[in-house]
């Protein structure tokens, strides 16, 4: 990387499947003094272009089968199975004289809002020693910081949580077992054969495991598991009750957080007393429920969830307005709504923003809508999340057309231009979308019929 012109302070983008080279390249970037930008290897050219240009990455290491081209981006382009290995072979084996001391890779994670354009979350740089100590005290990792444990990484490394937890595991001296993609029975087999100690999952993983025939599930010895963390999307109460019977007693821990900050955690025993809760504020975190005017609400009343994060203030790179909108003094929100019960446990009920969480992955309707507007038959469009028993939410597009078109054609058009997980599963063609007098689509009117009768709309 140094030979390719990477100097301390630069950024290196990685667009890879779950494979050892991901960690190898991330560690190399750290040793060269560079920050890492992780990009979905399935992303299309426009998506990659935005992230590369916004982050000002100088080098991208990508799958040989990546579905995008980067030659026009004006950056160094290494592909696995070719340029990457050739560069390793050509590099001298002598140490870099001015290399930073060994340190965990520093990742630049992107998140977004209703604008649909992802923004990087920027925090002050934490000295390595402080970072390691802070990581060891991170509540979900309690009991997992000693060396010699085994972590199963079953989520994609371009997502914040799977990437973070796998790197924490390496930092602590754990073995990391990588799944290329999640297969439920394979996960159970790996837990048994590799004696996996801990893992991080999302509700769709639980649902896939529960869909396995019970006689098949019982073939696998899962006694090595000490902790199964889960988050990223709301977990249906019945699903959690069932998965807690599949895994060893008292290993399923839930937390609530986001790329920007960590918020709550709930133990298995607490959850059994408070089913449906995502827990109490974690140590060092202050949590309040405010109404739209900023007034704090009492227990039981639903409002916007605000936090004072333990990691201090952050900003969205290049987005001062988004940063300003997210903070109210020292309190921060991503727009989730919920209430605290009389014991301080948080129950999430809705999202003020339009973001859809499908299978633990964030989808921003504005990005999908912008893609659909490019189709010549689309006059107007609104993208919403609707209930899905497997994925939590499914992406649905409601479209006004200017000329005849089939729903399948619009879905295929999205798949040609966006990562597949962002694309609508269903498209509904309508004569007219409901809009306010100011022209804004009344998305709640579109969503409410699908969520009627459910305790939460997320």
Secondary structure by P-SEA (a helix, b strand, c coil): cccccccccbbbbbbccccaaaaaaaaaaaaabbbbbbccccccaaaaaaaaaaacccbbbbccccccccccccccccccccaaaaaaaaccccccccccccccccccccccccccbbbbbbcccccaaaaaaaaaaccccccccccbbbbbbcccccccaaaaaaaaaaaabbbbbbbccccaaaaaaaaaaaccccccccaaaaaaaaacccccccccccccccbbbbccbbbbaaaaaaaaaacccccbbbbbbccccccccccaaaaaacccccccccccbbbbbbcccccccccccccbbbbccccccccccccaaaaaaacccccccccccccccccbbbbbccccccccccccbbbbaaaaaaaaaaccccccbbbbbcccccccbbbbbbbbbcccccaaaaaaaaaacccccccccbbbbbcccccccccccccccccccccccccccc
